[in-house]
Amino acid sequence: MNDELSPEDELRLNVLFNTELKAVRIDESSMTLWALTPQGEASVPLKPNERSDRYLKRVRELLSGHALGSPGGYPVHLTRWTRQSQAGLSTQHLAQLLLIAEEEAVVAVVHSPSLTDELARYAWWCMPTIENARLMLMRDVVCQGSMGRTLAEFLVEHLAFLHEDDVGILDTVAVMLYSGVLTDTERLSIWKRGNSRNSYYVSFLELQPDKLPSPRAARADHDGVPLLAGNPYSAMLAKALSDQGQTFLVTSAHILERPEVQEVVNHTLNALAQWCAPLRQADETTRNAARESMLKAAPRFETDCAALDVLAAVDADSVRPIFLKTTAIGSLMRRKIQPIVTPLLDSIAVLRRQP
């Protein structure tokens, strides 16, 4: 077995080391090393003098020796803490990790809380994947920098590749909404995907419950809700009967009627619980007094207040005992959670009913 690189590769790489490298990656299918410099991309076609996998290992050892001062190659221990918090890593060290053409090192950079917008750009050049785009968009510095739009546009374009991956859809839509860089057209496009896969709706309910696209009409008696200061039933009814409230309720029902996986159920129930916060945060004594005051001012809303009580009583913990005993998805899961979901759907129907 040859312990050295071919003479021409060693010469080319040493010449490359004398330039200001920003990132390095290797295309194993074409045996080409690519480098990113301030002047643009540079390529080095590799000429193996032994089996390709062994040769690439030696190339990476040379890269690691140059970037990290570690002639033994990529530090294996990195693979154990890549996905943990790395608050201690400096920006300089993160930059060095992008010079060794190791995917695990790129993931370490992407996960780091020390990530900068510039490093995000270099990491993206090294490894443009959906997972890396999601992770980097979770950083405010990236959302607010030049990479925010680049990553968001990539995710919008690649949503179709998630197919029936409901968890992937949840995570991807959530980070895009969190980033705040989507255009109204992009938000609406993502929202409309919920017509064919309801998991697209869930993150909207969690993160933007009062700014849902394509709002429905308010209930006809919305303006008749008494505005009682400090009364949670008054606040909740005013919200529930508004155009955004009706949209939230319709969308929640659409999801709960046919969820495909447990994560969709959990996230939807927690979104509903968060939406019902005014009632959930009030103690029993306060709620009883508020209900009495509300019904005294407007007794016609008695069934609506009862429906709100049902919605406010449920969150993801309500289905936890069921999910702890089963990994069921699809129709079997829906049958198991029916005792919890059916009262919610009935209550939503009450709040949707026109007077």
VOPAGU-2260 file (C-alpha; in pm, 1 decimal, decimal comma):
REM VOPAGU-2260
SITE   aa  ch    i         X         Y         Z
SITE  MET   A    0       0,0       0,0       0,0
SITE  ASN   A    1     128,6     341,1     -98,1
SITE  ASP   A    2     170,2     582,7     194,2
SITE  GLU   A    3     197,6     894,8     -19,4
SITE  LEU   A    4     -16,5    1092,2    -257,1
SITE  SER   A    5      69,5    1096,1    -625,0
SITE  PRO   A    6     337,5    1362,0    -689,9
SITE  GLU   A    7     107,7    1580,1    -902,0
SITE  ASP   A    8    -169,5    1580,2    -639,4
SITE  GLU   A    9      71,1    1662,9    -361,5
SITE  LEU   A   10     212,6    1951,3    -565,8
SITE  ARG   A   11    -131,6    2088,7    -653,4
SITE  LEU   A   12    -254,9    2068,0    -295,5
SITE  ASN   A   13      53,7    2240,2    -160,4
SITE  VAL   A   14       3,8    2519,8    -411,8
SITE  LEU   A   15    -359,5    2539,6    -300,2
SITE  PHE   A   16    -250,8    2568,8      63,8
SITE  ASN   A   17     -72,0    2892,0     -24,3
SITE  THR   A   18    -402,9    3055,3    -115,3
SITE  GLU   A   19    -662,8    3194,7     123,9
SITE  LEU   A   20    -893,5    2895,4     156,6
SITE  LYS   A   21   -1247,9    2945,8     283,9
SITE  ALA   A   22   -1386,7    2593,9     242,4
SITE  VAL   A   23   -1298,6    2260,1      84,9
SITE  ARG   A   24   -1514,0    1971,3     -33,7
SITE  ILE   A   25   -1449,5    1651,7    -228,2
SITE  ASP   A   26   -1668,9    1509,0    -502,4
SITE  GLU   A   27   -1595,3    1140,7    -459,7
SITE  SER   A   28   -1787,1    1039,5    -771,8
SITE  SER   A   29   -1556,1    1241,5    -997,0
SITE  MET   A   30   -1253,9    1230,3    -764,2
SITE  THR   A   31   -1228,3    1607,5    -764,0
SITE  LEU   A   32   -1130,1    1834,0    -476,3
SITE  TRP   A   33   -1302,8    2172,2    -480,5
SITE  ALA   A   34   -1182,6    2475,0    -288,2
SITE  LEU   A   35   -1354,9    2806,2    -224,6
SITE  THR   A   36   -1129,2    3111,8    -225,3
SITE  PRO   A   37   -1195,6    3487,4    -232,5
SITE  GLN   A   38   -1141,5    3467,3    -610,0
SITE  GLY   A   39   -1400,6    3193,2    -655,0
SITE  GLU   A   40   -1392,1    2814,5    -689,1
SITE  ALA   A   41   -1081,5    2613,4    -770,0
SITE  SER   A   42   -1072,9    2244,2    -859,5
SITE  VAL   A   43    -805,7    1979,3    -826,2
SITE  PRO   A   44    -870,4    1655,8   -1022,0
SITE  LEU   A   45    -728,6    1379,1    -803,5
SITE  LYS   A   46    -509,8    1106,1    -952,5
SITE  PRO   A   47    -519,8     809,3    -711,2
SITE  ASN   A   48    -226,6     572,5    -700,6
SITE  GLU   A   49    -417,1     316,8    -491,2
SITE  ARG   A   50    -775,0     221,6    -403,8
SITE  SER   A   51    -998,0     532,7    -407,4
SITE  ASP   A   52   -1125,7     512,0     -49,0
SITE  ARG   A   53    -773,7     474,3      90,5
SITE  TYR   A   54    -647,8     754,5    -128,2
SITE  LEU   A   55    -922,7     992,6     -16,9
SITE  LYS   A   56    -838,6     912,6     343,4
SITE  ARG   A   57    -481,4    1026,8     278,2
SITE  VAL   A   58    -603,3    1343,8     106,9
SITE  ARG   A   59    -818,7    1426,0     410,0
SITE  GLU   A   60    -525,6    1354,7     641,0
SITE  LEU   A   61    -320,9    1609,3     447,4
SITE  LEU   A   62    -604,9    1863,2     465,4
SITE  SER   A   63    -645,4    1804,8     838,6
SITE  GLY   A   64    -275,3    1842,3     898,2
SITE  HIS   A   65    -275,2    2176,5     717,2
SITE  ALA   A   66    -594,7    2316,1     872,9
SITE  LEU   A   67    -590,4    2170,5    1224,1
SITE  GLY   A   68    -229,7    2074,4    1277,3
SITE  SER   A   69    -349,9    1717,4    1320,8
SITE  PRO   A   70    -147,5    1497,5    1084,8
SITE  GLY   A   71    -337,6    1189,6    1194,4
SITE  GLY   A   72    -643,7    1312,7    1008,5
SITE  TYR   A   73    -987,1    1419,1    1119,4
SITE  PRO   A   74   -1029,8    1394,1    1500,0
SITE  VAL   A   75   -1267,2    1102,5    1540,0
SITE  HIS   A   76   -1404,1    1230,0    1871,6
SITE  LEU   A   77   -1583,0    1506,9    1681,7
SITE  THR   A   78   -1840,8    1257,8    1561,6
SITE  ARG   A   79   -1950,4    1207,0    1922,7
SITE  TRP   A   80   -2017,8    1568,9    2005,7
SITE  THR   A   81   -2106,0    1717,7    1668,9
SITE  ARG   A   82   -2476,3    1739,5    1751,0
SITE  GLN   A   83   -2425,6    1868,2    2103,9
SITE  SER   A   84   -2374,2    2226,7    2214,8
SITE  GLN   A   85   -2028,7    2354,5    2120,8
SITE  ALA   A   86   -2036,7    2697,4    2279,5
SITE  GLY   A   87   -1664,1    2676,4    2346,7
SITE  LEU   A   88   -1563,7    2662,5    1981,1
SITE  SER   A   89   -1424,2    2986,2    1845,1
SITE  THR   A   90   -1514,1    3124,4    1505,0
SITE  GLN   A   91   -1156,9    3057,1    1396,2
SITE  HIS   A   92   -1181,3    2690,0    1486,8
SITE  LEU   A   93   -1514,9    2656,8    1308,1
SITE  ALA   A   94   -1355,6    2806,8     998,7
SITE  GLN   A   95   -1077,9    2548,9    1017,7
SITE  LEU   A   96   -1330,2    2265,3    1027,2
SITE  LEU   A   97   -1456,5    2371,5     686,2
SITE  LEU   A   98   -1113,4    2309,7     532,8
SITE  ILE   A   99   -1087,9    1934,5     591,0
SITE  ALA   A  100   -1354,9    1807,7     346,4
SITE  GLU   A  101   -1536,2    1603,4     612,9
SITE  GLU   A  102   -1915,9    1613,5     617,3
SITE  GLU   A  103   -1928,1    1551,1     991,6
SITE  ALA   A  104   -1708,5    1856,9    1045,1
SITE  VAL   A  105   -1946,4    2067,8     835,3
SITE  VAL   A  106   -2236,9    1945,7    1048,7
SITE  ALA   A  107   -2039,3    2045,1    1358,5
SITE  VAL   A  108   -2012,0    2398,6    1222,0
SITE  VAL   A  109   -2381,7    2409,0    1133,8
SITE  HIS   A  110   -2479,4    2301,2    1485,4
SITE  SER   A  111   -2251,7    2548,4    1660,6
SITE  PRO   A  112   -2406,2    2846,0    1844,2
SITE  SER   A  113   -2098,0    3040,5    1730,6
SITE  LEU   A  114   -2206,3    3014,0    1366,7
SITE  THR   A  115   -2186,5    3342,7    1174,4
SITE  ASP   A  116   -2354,0    3447,1     850,6
SITE  GLU   A  117   -2020,2    3421,2     669,7
SITE  LEU   A  118   -1947,6    3073,7     803,5
SITE  ALA   A  119   -2301,7    2971,2     712,7
SITE  ARG   A  120   -2229,7    3070,3     353,3
SITE  TYR   A  121   -1914,3    2859,2     344,6
SITE  ALA   A  122   -2080,7    2562,0     517,7
SITE  TRP   A  123   -2366,2    2583,5     267,4
SITE  TRP   A  124   -2117,4    2572,9     -19,7
SITE  CYS   A  125   -1967,9    2257,6     133,9
SITE  MET   A  126   -2291,9    2074,6     204,0
SITE  PRO   A  127   -2623,4    2216,7      77,6
SITE  THR   A  128   -2876,8    1981,4     237,5
SITE  ILE   A  129   -3228,3    2031,7     372,7
SITE  GLU   A  130   -3114,8    1940,8     724,5
SITE  ASN   A  131   -2831,3    2194,6     720,8
SITE  ALA   A  132   -3059,3    2465,6     582,7
SITE  ARG   A  133   -3308,0    2401,8     865,0
SITE  LEU   A  134   -3040,8    2410,1    1132,1
SITE  MET   A  135   -2882,0    2731,3    1010,5
SITE  LEU   A  136   -3215,4    2911,7     977,1
SITE  MET   A  137   -3265,9    2852,1    1349,2
SITE  ARG   A  138   -2987,1    3106,1    1413,3
SITE  ASP   A  139   -3100,9    3468,3    1425,0
SITE  VAL   A  140   -2765,4    3585,4    1289,2
SITE  VAL   A  141   -2824,8    3376,6     976,2
SITE  CYS   A  142   -3192,0    3475,8     934,8
SITE  GLN   A  143   -3094,4    3841,0     951,8
SITE  GLY   A  144   -2789,9    3801,7     728,4
SITE  SER   A  145   -2736,0    3745,3     358,3
SITE  MET   A  146   -2790,3    3368,9     388,2
SITE  GLY   A  147   -3143,3    3392,5     525,4
SITE  ARG   A  148   -3309,7    3434,8     186,7
SITE  THR   A  149   -3080,7    3182,1      19,6
SITE  LEU   A  150   -3169,1    2908,0     267,0
SITE  ALA   A  151   -3539,7    2991,9     272,2
SITE  GLU   A  152   -3561,8    2984,2    -107,1
SITE  PHE   A  153   -3387,4    2647,4    -110,1
SITE  LEU   A  154   -3631,3    2502,0     143,7
SITE  VAL   A  155   -3935,8    2636,5     -39,5
SITE  GLU   A  156   -3808,1    2479,4    -361,2
SITE  HIS   A  157   -3726,9    2147,1    -196,1
SITE  LEU   A  158   -4042,0    2102,3      12,7
SITE  ALA   A  159   -4172,6    1866,7    -254,5
SITE  PHE   A  160   -3883,9    1628,6    -186,1
SITE  LEU   A  161   -4015,0    1565,9     165,6
SITE  HIS   A  162   -4314,9    1382,8      14,5
SITE  GLU   A  163   -4492,4    1211,0     307,7
SITE  ASP   A  164   -4229,5    1291,6     571,7
SITE  ASP   A  165   -4466,2    1466,3     813,3
SITE  VAL   A  166   -4199,2    1531,0    1076,8
SITE  GLY   A  167   -3967,5    1675,8     813,7
SITE  ILE   A  168   -4249,9    1897,7     691,2
SITE  LEU   A  169   -4323,3    2016,1    1046,0
SITE  ASP   A  170   -3959,5    2103,5    1110,9
SITE  THR   A  171   -3902,2    2268,1     774,3
SITE  VAL   A  172   -4211,9    2488,7     777,5
SITE  ALA   A  173   -4141,7    2583,9    1139,3
SITE  VAL   A  174   -3790,2    2714,0    1070,5
SITE  MET   A  175   -3905,3    2900,0     759,5
SITE  LEU   A  176   -4180,7    3076,4     952,5
SITE  TYR   A  177   -3944,1    3143,6    1242,5
SITE  SER   A  178   -3686,0    3297,3    1010,0
SITE  GLY   A  179   -3924,0    3576,5     911,3
SITE  VAL   A  180   -3772,2    3598,0     563,3
SITE  LEU   A  181   -4055,7    3439,1     365,4
SITE  THR   A  182   -4251,8    3659,2     129,6
SITE  ASP   A  183   -4631,8    3667,0     150,4
SITE  THR   A  184   -4643,6    3472,1    -174,2
SITE  GLU   A  185   -4418,0    3200,7     -32,4
SITE  ARG   A  186   -4621,4    3178,9     288,7
SITE  LEU   A  187   -4941,1    3139,0      90,4
SITE  SER   A  188   -4782,6    2876,5    -135,0
SITE  ILE   A  189   -4674,0    2670,1     166,1
SITE  TRP   A  190   -5014,4    2714,1     331,3
SITE  LYS   A  191   -5192,9    2584,0      21,8
SITE  ARG   A  192   -4988,4    2263,8      37,5
SITE  GLY   A  193   -5194,9    2180,4     345,2
SITE  ASN   A  194   -5485,2    2094,5     116,8
SITE  SER   A  195   -5303,4    1774,6      21,9
SITE  ARG   A  196   -5095,8    1716,5     339,0
SITE  ASN   A  197   -5233,7    1871,8     657,5
SITE  SER   A  198   -4897,4    1864,5     838,0
SITE  TYR   A  199   -4809,6    2181,0     641,2
SITE  TYR   A  200   -5067,3    2369,9     847,7
SITE  VAL   A  201   -4938,7    2274,4    1192,0
SITE  SER   A  202   -4646,6    2515,6    1226,1
SITE  PHE   A  203   -4868,3    2803,8    1115,4
SITE  LEU   A  204   -5098,6    2725,8    1409,7
SITE  GLU   A  205   -4802,1    2707,7    1647,3
SITE  LEU   A  206   -4603,6    3010,9    1533,9
SITE  GLN   A  207   -4846,0    3246,9    1359,0
SITE  PRO   A  208   -5196,6    3167,6    1491,5
SITE  ASP   A  209   -5314,8    3525,4    1443,9
SITE  LYS   A  210   -5161,7    3576,6    1098,1
SITE  LEU   A  211   -5294,5    3278,2     904,9
SITE  PRO   A  212   -5311,5    3311,1     524,6
SITE  SER   A  213   -5647,5    3312,8     345,4
SITE  PRO   A  214   -5859,1    3405,6     650,4
SITE  ARG   A  215   -6222,4    3297,0     655,0
SITE  ALA   A  216   -6511,3    3527,8     731,6
SITE  ALA   A  217   -6577,9    3616,3    1096,3
SITE  ARG   A  218   -6886,3    3463,7    1252,0
SITE  ALA   A  219   -7189,7    3683,0    1196,9
SITE  ASP   A  220   -7229,1    3765,4    1567,3
SITE  HIS   A  221   -6863,4    3848,5    1625,5
SITE  ASP   A  222   -6939,8    4215,9    1685,0
SITE  GLY   A  223   -7193,7    4117,8    1951,6
SITE  VAL   A  224   -6935,5    3973,1    2190,6
SITE  PRO   A  225   -6929,6    4190,5    2505,7
SITE  LEU   A  226   -6585,4    4339,6    2563,6
SITE  LEU   A  227   -6530,8    4280,8    2934,6
SITE  ALA   A  228   -6190,1    4393,2    3061,7
SITE  GLY   A  229   -5987,2    4112,7    3215,9
SITE  ASN   A  230   -6249,8    3850,5    3132,5
SITE  PRO   A  231   -6088,4    3545,0    2961,4
SITE  TYR   A  232   -6419,1    3429,6    2809,2
SITE  SER   A  233   -6475,0    3768,7    2652,9
SITE  ALA   A  234   -6120,0    3768,5    2513,1
SITE  MET   A  235   -6145,0    3411,2    2384,4
SITE  LEU   A  236   -6487,0    3457,5    2223,5
SITE  ALA   A  237   -6376,6    3776,3    2052,3
SITE  LYS   A  238   -6078,0    3586,7    1915,5
SITE  ALA   A  239   -6261,2    3264,6    1827,7
SITE  LEU   A  240   -6539,7    3435,6    1633,9
SITE  SER   A  241   -6303,1    3667,4    1439,7
SITE  ASP   A  242   -6183,7    3589,9    1087,7
SITE  GLN   A  243   -5847,6    3465,1    1215,7
SITE  GLY   A  244   -6012,5    3266,7    1494,1
SITE  GLN   A  245   -6249,2    3094,0    1254,9
SITE  THR   A  246   -5955,1    3012,7    1028,3
SITE  PHE   A  247   -5761,7    2869,8    1322,9
SITE  LEU   A  248   -6056,3    2653,7    1427,4
SITE  VAL   A  249   -6130,1    2523,9    1078,3
SITE  THR   A  250   -5764,1    2439,5    1024,7
SITE  SER   A  251   -5733,7    2265,6    1362,5
SITE  ALA   A  252   -6038,1    2053,5    1282,9
SITE  HIS   A  253   -5899,9    1969,7     938,6
SITE  ILE   A  254   -5579,2    1840,1    1097,5
SITE  LEU   A  255   -5743,5    1652,0    1384,5
SITE  GLU   A  256   -5990,0    1478,7    1155,9
SITE  ARG   A  257   -5710,3    1298,1     976,1
SITE  PRO   A  258   -5362,0    1321,4    1130,9
SITE  GLU   A  259   -5111,5    1070,8     995,6
SITE  VAL   A  260   -4848,0    1058,0    1271,8
SITE  GLN   A  261   -4830,9    1115,6    1645,0
SITE  GLU   A  262   -4608,5    1422,2    1613,9
SITE  VAL   A  263   -4879,2    1602,9    1416,0
SITE  VAL   A  264   -5131,0    1529,9    1691,5
SITE  ASN   A  265   -4896,3    1648,2    1966,3
SITE  HIS   A  266   -4804,5    1972,4    1791,2
SITE  THR   A  267   -5165,0    2050,4    1699,7
SITE  LEU   A  268   -5293,1    1993,9    2053,2
SITE  ASN   A  269   -5016,0    2212,2    2195,3
SITE  ALA   A  270   -5096,0    2483,7    1941,1
SITE  LEU   A  271   -5459,5    2466,2    2050,4
SITE  ALA   A  272   -5358,0    2485,3    2416,3
SITE  GLN   A  273   -5139,8    2789,4    2347,1
SITE  TRP   A  274   -5426,5    2951,8    2157,9
SITE  CYS   A  275   -5649,9    2895,9    2462,9
SITE  ALA   A  276   -5393,0    3049,7    2700,1
SITE  PRO   A  277   -5628,2    3315,5    2847,2
SITE  LEU   A  278   -5854,7    3040,6    2982,0
SITE  ARG   A  279   -5580,7    2792,3    3073,2
SITE  GLN   A  280   -5390,2    3050,5    3276,5
SITE  ALA   A  281   -5691,9    3148,5    3486,4
SITE  ASP   A  282   -5756,1    2951,3    3804,1
SITE  GLU   A  283   -6091,8    2782,4    3862,2
SITE  THR   A  284   -6229,9    3058,0    4082,0
SITE  THR   A  285   -6140,8    3326,4    3829,2
SITE  ARG   A  286   -6285,8    3124,4    3542,4
SITE  ASN   A  287   -6614,0    3060,0    3723,5
SITE  ALA   A  288   -6656,7    3427,8    3803,4
SITE  ALA   A  289   -6561,1    3526,5    3448,0
SITE  ARG   A  290   -6806,4    3279,7    3296,3
SITE  GLU   A  291   -7086,5    3404,7    3518,8
SITE  SER   A  292   -7010,7    3765,7    3427,0
SITE  MET   A  293   -6993,9    3680,5    3056,7
SITE  LEU   A  294   -7321,9    3491,4    3050,3
SITE  LYS   A  295   -7493,7    3760,6    3250,9
SITE  ALA   A  296   -7393,2    4012,4    2984,4
SITE  ALA   A  297   -7466,5    3780,3    2689,8
SITE  PRO   A  298   -7647,9    3456,0    2780,9
SITE  ARG   A  299   -7671,8    3354,7    2412,5
SITE  PHE   A  300   -7303,3    3257,9    2421,4
SITE  GLU   A  301   -7348,4    2984,8    2685,1
SITE  THR   A  302   -7282,5    2692,9    2447,3
SITE  ASP   A  303   -6984,4    2875,1    2300,1
SITE  CYS   A  304   -6830,6    2922,9    2644,6
SITE  ALA   A  305   -6881,6    2553,1    2714,9
SITE  ALA   A  306   -6709,3    2470,3    2387,0
SITE  LEU   A  307   -6413,8    2689,7    2481,9
SITE  ASP   A  308   -6387,8    2503,9    2813,1
SITE  VAL   A  309   -6350,5    2175,2    2623,7
SITE  LEU   A  310   -6079,6    2313,9    2395,3
SITE  ALA   A  311   -5887,7    2469,2    2685,3
SITE  ALA   A  312   -5876,4    2140,3    2875,9
SITE  VAL   A  313   -5660,1    1953,7    2623,5
SITE  ASP   A  314   -5293,1    1955,0    2520,9
SITE  ALA   A  315   -5032,2    1700,2    2412,2
SITE  ASP   A  316   -5029,5    1550,0    2761,7
SITE  SER   A  317   -5388,8    1439,6    2700,6
SITE  VAL   A  318   -5277,0    1179,9    2445,6
SITE  ARG   A  319   -4948,1    1090,1    2612,1
SITE  PRO   A  320   -5088,7     787,0    2799,7
SITE  ILE   A  321   -5211,4     650,8    2466,9
SITE  PHE   A  322   -4893,5     718,1    2273,3
SITE  LEU   A  323   -4676,6     567,9    2546,1
SITE  LYS   A  324   -4845,2     233,9    2477,0
SITE  THR   A  325   -4844,3     236,8    2098,8
SITE  THR   A  326   -4642,9     343,4    1795,9
SITE  ALA   A  327   -4956,2     338,2    1580,9
SITE  ILE   A  328   -4995,0     585,1    1295,8
SITE  GLY   A  329   -5264,4     649,2    1038,4
SITE  SER   A  330   -5614,4     507,7    1082,9
SITE  LEU   A  331   -5522,0     289,5    1383,1
SITE  MET   A  332   -5381,7     590,4    1569,7
SITE  ARG   A  333   -5691,9     793,3    1485,5
SITE  ARG   A  334   -5917,1     524,1    1635,1
SITE  LYS   A  335   -5713,8     516,9    1955,5
SITE  ILE   A  336   -5731,2     895,7    2009,6
SITE  GLN   A  337   -6095,0     928,3    1906,5
SITE  PRO   A  338   -6223,0     970,8    2267,8
SITE  ILE   A  339   -6005,8    1281,7    2300,1
SITE  VAL   A  340   -6039,2    1422,7    1949,7
SITE  THR   A  341   -6416,2    1381,1    1900,6
SITE  PRO   A  342   -6516,1    1627,3    2179,7
SITE  LEU   A  343   -6270,0    1878,5    2032,9
SITE  LEU   A  344   -6423,2    1849,3    1687,0
SITE  ASP   A  345   -6772,3    1883,4    1834,0
SITE  SER   A  346   -6669,6    2195,6    2023,6
SITE  ILE   A  347   -6507,6    2347,8    1715,6
SITE  ALA   A  348   -6832,7    2282,6    1527,3
SITE  VAL   A  349   -7021,1    2476,2    1796,0
SITE  LEU   A  350   -6787,1    2773,6    1763,2
SITE  ARG   A  351   -6814,0    2757,6    1384,3
SITE  ARG   A  352   -7192,5    2744,6    1388,2
SITE  GLN   A  353   -7359,0    3057,5    1254,8
SITE  PRO   A  354   -7625,0    3208,8    1483,7
